[in-house]
Every structure is written in C-alpha cells, then in structure tokens.
Amino acid sequence: MTPTPHLLPPPGPPSRRTVLRWGALGGTGVALGPLSACAGPTGAPGPGTLTLGLNRSLVSLDNKLNQFDAAVTVQRAVRQALTWIGPDLQPRLVLADRFEMTAPTAWSVRLREGIRYSDGSPVTVEDVDTALRMYGKVNGSFLLGLFPEMPTVEATGERTFLLRTERPVPVLDRLMANIHITPARANKPEELPSGLGSGPYRVVSANGGAGEYTLARNTDYWGKQPPVDKVRVRFVPEESSRVIALRSGELDVVDTLTPDSAEQLAGLPGVAVQETPGVRICQLFYNFRKPKGHPLADARVRHALTYAIDGESLIRDVLIDSAEAAEGVVPLALQGAVHTGTYAYDPSRAKVLLKSLDAEDLRITIMWESGEFAGDTSVMEAVVDMLKDVGVRASLRQFEPGGDILKWRQGRGGDWDVIGNGFPGTTGQALTSLQGMYGGTAEKERTRDTYMGYVVPRIERQLSDAATETDAAERDRKLAALQHAVWDTWPSLWAFAPKTLLARRDRVQGLALQPVNSYDLTAVRLEG
C-alpha cells in the first residue's frame, strides 16, 4: 500500500527521529490506503456473535504454556480458577467461595455449591488436586516459575480442602488465579486440545493450528449467563489487516495496537479505542546460559552495552509514547515494585567501557517472536543500528507465532544473546513477577524451567526469604532490597512498560480493559 501524500516523509536528509518513526510505520504495515489493498479476515459477525482479532496465535485454550495476555480473556471464558485478579489488582473468588490463610503454610478453601462443567459433571476437590499436579509436571511453563513451590491438596470434605506448602506462600490466593481447573479424568501434563471447563462458554469448534475458535454460551453455566451468544476468535497477525477488518466490521475487537493505528481508529465513527496503564514489562533480556569467560557472562559488559541504547528515542519515535522506560526490574504499577534505576544513553561511554573490558567487536544475536509487543520489529531494527554505532554487530532472528521459540528460550534450540520478551504481571504483585523471572535455581535449570537461564544463587536466596515473609511491611522492605540487587546484575539490555491498547466497534459495550491486558467476556454485550 502507498502512504497518502500528507504522511510521506519530508524532503531532504532525514533526522534520526524521522528514520525511526518511518521505520516503525513500515514495520507495522499500518493501513493507510483503500480497504481493498490488503487482505483481511472474511465473514462479518452476526448480530449475536462477538468476533475477536488476536495478534498472536491462540494455539490452545489451556494455559499451561500458552499464557500471553489476550489469550487469558478467551481461556478464562472456558476454564476457570479458584480466584481471579480484578480491575483493582485484588483477588476475587470464582470457583471458591472461601479462600483463607488459616496458618502460615495452610489455606482453607471451599468450592462453591453446585458448580459444574459444561458437560454437566461437577467440579470436585480431586480436579483441583489433579490440576496442580499437571501444571507442576510441565517443563518450561511460565506459570510454574511464579510459584515458590506448588501447593498440595488435602481434602477435608466433599467441597472443602487445605492447600499446604512447606514454607509460607502469602500470595497463594493470587497465584491460584492462574491455575485453570479441568476434570481430573481429562487432564494431562501438557496443553489440552479440548476445551471442557466450568466457564460461561463452551467450545463449538477449535483449530489450534490456525488459532481459530468458536465459543457458544454455556446454557448450563452455574453463574450469570453472558449476554453474547457466540464468541469467534481469529488469529490475524498483520496489524494492517486487523485495522482494515475492524473498520469494515469484520472484527469487533482487536488487541495490541501501535499508537499510529490507534490514532487512525480513534477518529473513525463507530470505533472506540481503550487504553490503560499496563503491568507487563517488555525486555531485551540477556541469555544467562553463557559459559564463564563469555563477555555476556560479565555483568560489567551487560551494563556497558546498555549505554548504547537510546531508549528515549525508541519510546518517542518508534513506540510513539505508548510506553514508559523501565525504572525497575518489574513495572512500577505492580504492588510492591520500587524504583531501582534508569537506562542511560551514552554511546561514548559504552565504547570506553567495552574497550576496557576487552569486549570490543562483539557479535550478538537478538531473537524474538512476532507480535511480542506492538512495533517489535521496528524496535529491534533500531537497536541493531544503535549497537552498530558502538562497534557491536548484531543480527536478528525472528520467529513466527506458533513456532519453536520456546525451545530456544530454554536453551534447547541453539545459542543466542538477547531476546525480546514480555512478562505479564498476572497477579498484580511484584513478588510473583520477581519469582517468575529471577527465582531460578540449579534444579530448575536442569529441566529448563528458569527464565532465560537466570540462576544467581544469592538473588534466589534473597527472593526466597522475601517470598516467605508473612508480615506485609517486612516483606515489602525485603522485596525493595531484592529489586535493587537484581538491577545490579543488569539482566536486560533495555526494558520498557507498554501501555495497553485495544480498539472495538461501538456495538461492543461493557468491555472493561484491565491493567493485566485482559477483560471479562461475561460483562461484554452487543448493541445495535
């Protein structure tokens, strides 16, 4: 497609800002021309059907491994957990009507009376027990890393049980919001292709390979019936196609928009854009599996490289002010997060430090999966240019959604140096994000259940001490000290916290976008 004349770059030598901004526009393929110029999804939704266009492929309605933000909205409509994290980032009860800490290492839980799966079978204590064990057996699970330890289930009645841990886990009610319950007989230590759950919707059709699903209202749902009859889920990787399809009415909701697309859509009749501060951190995270003696195994080299990145320009000219530079190792919007430092841009200093550390002429590989965050390709290309300015040669390796990047993240696919990766704050707490990223141990690394190989024993000990502290004020003090210690290991080349953006047709009402970048489908209704 050809840009309209008023959006063409100005004549004359381009400024750095112009180059970065036009790189961002080119990388996202923003829809600026006629609707017929680009192919989009076909088939307009019916009056009772809500159609969602996702930027990443939803390969499964099970969340053991597939846990990107927008996926949670759909997965939770089919499968439910004992609790969930509400708009205020506080835990709410779902399948449980009681969830109380009765001892430092025990929580008393009671299932709601009369809750059933979409096939009519009851939700049981055995199902909860089996779910925890199946999640615990999955290698490479993002969710598994959030738990200091997986609790065990001790049945105390037909609907009651205790969740027990060896050491205190004072945020267990938040963590259990991520454990979706499935009938024990159908659960396995893997992503489940079937969609049997207790949620307000049941699965009518599923094609995990294409990322397409049709959900229908569960007429036997134990809770309040959702207003929408059917929900259709489409995988539409190209942002330009998602924008066109929303404008034409073929999609009702699209997620993970660049600011340029949001700006286009915000001015159109019949379309609304929603934005909320996010609790996700996006990082250019180092590979911590490097052998001793490798330059990137040295925190001083990792720190030196950060001076090469002009984060201010990336946010202003590529991300178009849709994000904030990270000033901590987790987003500051999370409860318990503290300011630990800032990324400074000083290419001259980067050159001097790299030379003093005998790390000149570095060659590094940066990898990421398409759609990891809005404008990802443009950010990576700009970073390559910035590294080149300090004598570092970088190459890019881009994975398509649904590919084998998980093997590479685990160190099973091959070597790499930096990964573009996002980490969501699913519990609203800094503690669990810190646990997921920085709580790696040698034991976890043997099964590749660490975050990019991050195993720093002193950090893990400090984190473990904070995570088991039952006094909230003392826990916050320990967590603050821990975050400063993590920052000093320089785990990321650069990081930022994106704002959360989506667009919807005006006929979609009741959609309340939450900081965790998901929303409750049972509250959505269609009008007009």
C-alpha positions, 0 to 999 in steps of 0.5 A: 500500500502507498502512504497518502501524500500528507504522511510521506516523509519530508524532503531532504536528509532525514533526522534520526527521529524521522528514520525511526518513526518511518521505520516503525510505520513500515514495520507495522504495515499500518493501513493507510490506503483503500480497504481493498489493498490488503487482505483481511479476515472474511465473514462479518459477525452476526448480530449475536456473535462477538468476533475477536482479532488476536495478534498472536496465535491462540494455539490452545485454550489451556494455559499451561504454556500458552499464557500471553495476555489476550489469550487469558480473556478467551481461556478464562471464558472456558476454564476457570480458577479458584480466584481471579485478579480484578480491575483493582489488582485484588483477588476475587473468588470464582470457583471458591467461595472461601479462600483463607490463610488459616496458618502460615503454610495452610489455606482453607478453601471451599468450592462453591455449591453446585458448580459444574462443567459444561458437560454437566459433571461437577467440579470436585476437590480431586480436579483441583488436586489433579490440576496442580499436579499437571501444571507442576509436571510441565517443563518450561511453563511460565506459570510454574516459575511464579510459584515458590513451590506448588501447593498440595491438596488435602481434602477435608470434605466433599467441597472443602480442602487445605492447600499446604506448602512447606514454607509460607506462600502469602500470595497463594490466593493470587497465584491460584488465579492462574491455575485453570481447573479441568476434570481430573479424568481429562487432564494431562501434563501438557496443553489440552486440545479440548476445551471442557471447563466450568466457564460461561462458554463452551467450545463449538469448534477449535483449530489450534493450528490456525488459532481459530475458535468458536465459543457458544454460551454455556446454557448450563453455566452455574453463574450469570449467563453472558449476554453474547451468544457466540464468541469467534476468535481469529488469529490475524497477525498483520496489524494492517489487516486487523485495522482494515477488518475492524473498520469494515466490521469484520472484527469487533475487537482487536488487541495490541495496537501501535499508537499510529493505528490507534490514532487512525481508529480513534477518529473513525465513527463507530470505533472506540479505542481503550487504553490503560496503564499496563503491568507487563514489562517488555525486555531485551533480556540477556541469555544467562546460559553463557559459559564463564569467560563469555563477555555476556557472562560479565555483568560489567559488559551487560551494563556497558552495552546498555549505554548504547541504547537510546531508549528515549528515542525508541519510546518517542519515535518508534513506540510513539509514547505508548510506553514508559522506560523501565525504572525497575526490574518489574513495572512500577504499577505492580504492588510492591515494585520500587524504583531501582534505576534508569537506562542511560544513553551514552554511546561514548561511554559504552565504547570506553567501557567495552574497550576496557573490558576487552569486549570490543567487536562483539557479535550478538544475536537478538531473537524474538517472536512476532507480535511480542509487543506492538512495533517489535520489529521496528524496535529491534531494527533500531537497536541493531543500528544503535549497537552498530554505532558502538562497534557491536554487530548484531543480527536478528532472528525472528520467529513466527507465532506458533513456532519453536521459540520456546525451545530456544528460550530454554536453551534447547534450540541453539545459542543466542544473546538477547531476546525480546520478551514480555512478562505479564504481571498476572497477579498484580504483585511484584513478588510473583513477577520477581519469582517468575523471572529471577527465582531460578535455581540449579534444579530448575535449570536442569529441566529448563524451567528458569527464565532465560537461564537466570540462576544467581544463587544469592538473588534466589536466596534473597527472593526466597526469604522475601517470598516467605515473609508473612508480615506485609511491611517486612516483606515489602522492605525485603522485596525493595532490597531484592529489586535493587540487587537484581538491577545490579546484575543488569539482566536486560539490555533495555526494558520498557512498560507498554501501555495497553491498547485495544480498539472495538466497534461501538456495538461492543459495550461493557468491555472493561480493559484491565491493567493485566491486558485482559477483560471479562467476556461475561460483562461484554454485550452487543448493541445495535 
